[in-house]
């Protein structure tokens, strides 16, 4: 499950980078209808109850297509961004039906005058009708809340049918989970093939530009410090404990290495307040105070920064944690020195927590 999540976080920012350049802001409106069909991917034995699901989706989209040279010069692609509303029937009483609203980013690569290649990165909020219930739907170990986070990646090809219409086909991977807010939460993954018909009111022509010249990056390292907090989360039926809150401090050094990304190294210290079940082993969630080191990458998207980190505990940690962890985050620049954001921390394939953070850059 985490492999395609990694791919999503890596590919998505590459396309986002073009948004912060406002020279010659040529945009075209795009309307689309999409049909998808596929199957649920059983990534763990505990989600086998969803194996008979055969999802079918119909979706509507509104987007804008960037055509300006400044956008193209960042990563040699024509960026399409927009919003999608999709209804999926899984044809399974265990999984149910869903309604998903999301924001997507789709870089489009020109192949001659008629053909194109595109990949797609998407995230949003999903509503599912049949969460886990100990009495009525015990077979659903994939999700236990109606509302869940949603992630999607896809790639495919397209062809211009006329000045106003383009058709595309994509292979897609979709995922939902509640970031361990409530158990069970093994996640639901489904694989789909899609076909879309896109309508451009003006024109779907992609201009041909010369490749931009290479540029060297000259930048000094920057230092950040910050505070993070996680509010209470639900009872974990495997760990027999519930987290009341998490508080933490962190610091990092960042070095810009290209127009769109920087390398980072840092340290953190966190304190978790747990409430163990009466039948849990003694000190099941101890030690509460933990320290770790991390290395990572940040994609620089104007005022938006998307980060990925690989960390290691340098102190004792609870037995149900792996020694290595990874974290995925996004933050927004509030002013010259201040950032606010949200991050998700993961041990192996298990999402541990989502934290809110405030960060100061010297």
C-alpha positions in Angstrom: 0.0 0.0 0.0 2.8 2.5 0.9 4.6 2.0 -2.4 2.0 3.7 -4.5 1.4 6.3 -1.8 5.1 7.2 -2.1 4.7 7.5 -5.9 1.7 9.8 -5.4 3.7 12.2 -3.1 6.7 12.1 -5.5 4.9 12.7 -8.7 2.2 15.2 -7.6 4.6 18.0 -6.5 6.5 17.9 -9.8 3.3 19.0 -11.5 2.3 21.5 -8.9 5.5 23.5 -9.2 4.3 25.3 -12.3 1.5 27.0 -10.5 3.5 29.7 -8.8 4.7 31.3 -12.1 2.3 34.0 -13.3 3.9 35.2 -16.5 1.6 34.7 -19.6 -1.1 32.9 -17.6 -2.7 31.2 -20.6 -5.5 28.9 -19.3 -8.3 26.9 -21.0 -11.4 25.6 -19.2 -12.0 21.9 -19.5 -15.1 19.9 -18.7 -15.0 16.1 -18.6 -17.1 13.0 -17.9 -15.3 9.8 -16.8 -16.3 6.1 -16.6 -14.2 3.6 -14.6 -14.4 -0.2 -14.0 -12.1 -2.5 -12.0 -11.6 -4.6 -8.9 -10.6 -4.4 -5.3 -6.9 -5.2 -4.5 -6.6 -7.5 -1.5 -3.3 -6.3 0.1 -3.9 -8.1 3.4 -5.7 -11.3 4.4 -7.9 -9.4 6.9 -9.6 -7.4 4.0 -10.5 -10.6 2.1 -14.2 -9.8 2.7 -14.0 -7.0 0.1 -12.6 -9.4 -2.6 -15.8 -9.9 -4.4 -16.4 -6.2 -5.0 -16.5 -5.0 -8.6 -16.4 -1.2 -8.5 -17.9 0.9 -11.3 -17.6 4.7 -11.3 -19.1 7.7 -13.1 -17.5 11.1 -12.5 -17.7 14.7 -13.5 -14.8 17.2 -13.7 -14.1 20.8 -14.1 -10.5 21.9 -14.7 -8.2 24.5 -16.3 -5.4 23.7 -18.7 -2.1 25.7 -18.4 -0.6 26.6 -21.8 2.0 29.3 -20.9 5.7 28.9 -21.4 6.6 29.7 -17.8 4.6 26.8 -16.6 6.0 24.6 -19.3 9.6 25.6 -18.5 9.4 24.2 -14.9 9.0 20.5 -15.8 8.3 20.5 -19.6 4.6 19.7 -19.3 1.2 21.3 -19.7 -0.5 21.3 -16.3 -4.2 20.5 -15.9 -5.7 21.1 -12.4 -9.3 20.8 -11.3 -12.0 19.3 -9.2 -13.8 15.9 -9.5 -17.0 14.5 -8.1 -17.3 10.7 -8.5 -19.9 8.1 -7.5 -18.8 4.5 -7.2 -20.9 1.4 -6.8 -18.8 -1.5 -5.5 -21.6 -4.0 -6.1 -20.8 -5.5 -2.7 -22.8 -5.4 0.6 -19.5 -5.4 2.5 -17.9 -2.4 0.8 -21.1 -0.5 -0.2 -21.1 2.7 -2.3 -19.1 5.9 -2.2 -19.2 9.6 -3.2 -15.8 11.2 -3.5 -14.9 14.9 -3.9 -11.3 15.6 -4.8 -8.7 18.0 -6.3 -6.5 16.6 -9.0 -3.3 17.6 -10.8 -2.6 16.1 -14.2 0.5 17.0 -16.2 0.0 16.5 -19.9 2.9 15.8 -22.3 2.6 16.7 -25.9 3.3 13.9 -28.5 2.9 15.5 -31.9 -0.2 17.4 -32.9 -2.8 14.8 -31.9 -1.5 12.6 -29.1 -0.6 13.1 -25.5 0.6 11.3 -22.4 -0.7 12.2 -18.9 -0.3 11.1 -15.3 -2.7 12.1 -12.5 -2.4 12.8 -8.8 -5.5 13.3 -6.7 -6.6 13.7 -3.1 -9.8 14.5 -1.3 -12.6 13.4 1.0 -14.7 10.3 0.5 -18.1 9.2 2.0 -18.7 5.4 2.1 -22.0 3.8 3.0 -21.0 0.6 4.7 -18.3 1.0 7.4 -17.4 -1.8 9.8 -20.1 -2.8 12.3 -19.5 -5.5 14.9 -23.1 -6.8 14.3 -24.2 -5.9 10.8 -20.9 -5.7 8.8 -18.1 -7.5 10.6 -16.6 -8.6 7.3 -15.5 -5.1 6.4 -12.0 -4.7 7.9 -11.1 -2.0 5.4 -12.7 1.0 6.9 -14.8 1.9 10.0 -15.9 5.5 9.4 -18.2 7.0 6.8 -15.8 9.8 6.1 -12.2 8.9 4.9 -9.3 10.5 3.2 -8.8 9.6 -0.4 -5.7 9.3 -2.7 -5.4 8.4 -6.3 -2.7 8.1 -9.0 -3.1 7.2 -12.6 -1.4 7.4 -16.0 -2.4 6.9 -19.6 -2.7 8.4 -23.1 -5.0 10.7 -25.0 -5.9 11.7 -28.5 -7.4 14.9 -29.9 -10.7 14.0 -31.8 -11.3 17.6 -32.9 -10.6 21.2 -31.8 -13.0 20.9 -28.8 -12.9 17.2 -27.8 -10.1 14.9 -26.5 -10.5 11.4 -25.3 -8.2 9.7 -22.7 -7.7 6.2 -21.2 -6.0 5.7 -17.9 -4.9 2.9 -15.5 -5.7 4.0 -11.9 -5.0 3.0 -8.3 -7.4 4.4 -5.6 -7.0 4.3 -1.8 -9.1 5.3 1.2 -8.4 5.2 5.0 -9.1 7.3 8.1 -5.4 7.6 9.2 -6.0 5.3 12.1 -8.6 7.6 13.7 -10.8 4.5 14.3 -10.2 0.8 14.1 -10.4 -1.4 12.0 -8.6 0.6 9.4 -6.7 -1.7 7.0 -7.5 0.6 4.1 -9.3 -0.1 0.8 -7.4 -0.2 -2.5 -9.0 -0.7 -5.9 -7.6 -0.8 -9.4 -9.5 0.7 -12.3 -9.4 1.3 -16.0 -11.0 4.6 -17.1 -12.1 6.3 -20.2 -12.8 10.1 -20.3 -14.3 12.5 -22.8 -12.9 16.1 -22.3 -14.5 19.2 -23.8 -12.6 22.4 -24.3 -14.9 25.4 -25.1 -12.1 27.2 -27.0 -9.4 24.8 -28.1 -7.5 21.7 -26.9 -4.3 22.5 -28.9 -1.1 22.2 -27.0 1.5 24.7 -28.3 5.0 23.5 -29.2 7.8 25.2 -27.2 11.6 24.9 -27.2 13.1 23.2 -24.2 14.1 25.7 -21.6 17.9 26.2 -20.8 19.3 24.5 -17.7 19.9 26.7 -14.7 22.2 26.3 -11.7 20.7 26.8 -8.2 22.7 28.9 -5.7 21.2 28.7 -2.2 22.3 28.7 1.4 21.0 26.2 4.0 18.0 27.3 6.1 17.1 26.2 9.6 13.5 25.6 10.9 12.1 24.9 14.3 8.5 24.0 15.2 5.8 22.6 17.4 3.4 19.8 16.6 0.3 18.4 18.3 -2.1 15.5 17.7 -5.5 15.5 19.4 -7.1 12.3 20.8 -7.5 9.3 18.6 -9.8 6.3 18.8 -9.2 3.0 20.6 -6.7 0.6 18.9 -8.1 -2.9 19.2 -4.7 -4.5 18.5 -2.6 -2.3 20.9 -5.4 -2.2 23.5 -4.8 1.5 24.1 -6.1 4.9 23.2 -4.0 8.0 22.5 -5.3 11.1 24.4 -2.9 13.5 22.7 0.7 13.9 21.3 2.9 17.0 21.8 6.3 17.4 20.0 9.2 19.7 19.1 11.2 19.4 16.0 14.0 21.1 14.1 15.6 20.7 10.6 18.1 22.1 8.1 17.0 22.5 4.5 19.2 22.9 1.4 17.6 23.8 -2.0 19.1 21.7 -4.8 16.8 22.5 -7.7 14.0 24.9 -8.7 11.4 22.5 -7.2 13.0 20.6 -4.4 15.2 20.7 -1.3 17.0 18.1 0.9 16.4 18.1 4.6 17.8 16.6 7.8 16.4 17.0 11.3 15.5 15.8 14.8 12.4 15.6 16.9 11.1 14.8 20.3 7.5 13.7 21.1 5.4 12.9 24.1 2.3 10.7 23.8 -0.3 10.5 26.5 -2.0 7.1 26.3 -4.8 5.4 28.2 -4.3 1.6 28.2 -7.1 -0.9 28.4 -7.4 -2.7 31.7 -6.6 -6.0 29.9 -3.5 -4.6 28.1 0.0 -5.7 29.1 1.5 -3.3 31.6 3.0 -0.2 30.1 1.8 -1.3 26.7 2.3 2.1 25.1 5.5 3.1 27.0 7.8 4.9 26.8 5.7 8.0 26.1 8.8 10.2 25.5 10.6 9.4 22.2 13.3 11.0 20.1 14.2 10.4 16.4 16.4 11.6 13.5 15.2 12.0 9.9 16.3 12.7 6.4 14.0 13.8 3.7 13.0 15.8 0.6 10.8 18.8 0.1 9.0 19.9 -3.1 8.9 23.7 -3.3 5.7 24.8 -4.8 5.6 28.5 -4.2 3.9 29.0 -0.9 3.1 25.3 -0.6 5.7 22.8 0.4 5.2 19.0 0.2 7.6 16.9 2.3 8.7 13.3 2.7 10.9 12.0 5.5 12.4 8.7 6.6 13.1 8.6 10.3 14.7 6.3 12.9 14.1 6.2 16.7 17.3 6.9 18.7 15.5 6.2 22.0 13.3 3.4 23.3 9.9 3.2 21.7 6.7 1.1 22.2 6.9 -2.5 21.1 4.2 -2.1 18.5 6.3 0.6 16.6 9.0 -0.3 14.1 12.4 1.3 14.6 12.1 3.1 11.2 9.1 5.3 10.3 8.2 7.6 7.4 6.2 10.8 7.4 4.4 12.7 4.6 3.4 16.3 5.0 2.1 19.5 3.4 2.5 23.1 4.8 1.6 26.6 3.7 3.7 29.8 4.1 1.8 32.3 6.3 4.5 35.0 6.1 8.2 35.6 5.6 9.1 33.2 8.4 6.0 31.2 9.5 4.5 28.0 8.1 1.5 25.9 9.1 0.8 22.4 8.0 -0.3 18.8 8.6 1.7 15.6 8.5 1.0 11.8 8.6 3.4 9.5 10.4 3.5 5.9 9.4 5.2 2.7 10.8 5.7 0.2 7.9 2.2 0.1 6.3 0.4 1.3 9.5 -0.7 4.9 9.7 0.0 6.0 13.3 -1.1 9.6 13.6 -1.8 12.9 11.8 -0.3 16.0 13.5 -0.9 19.7 13.1 2.2 21.9 13.2 3.5 25.4 13.3 7.0 26.1 11.9 9.4 29.1 12.0 12.2 29.5 9.5 15.2 31.6 10.5 
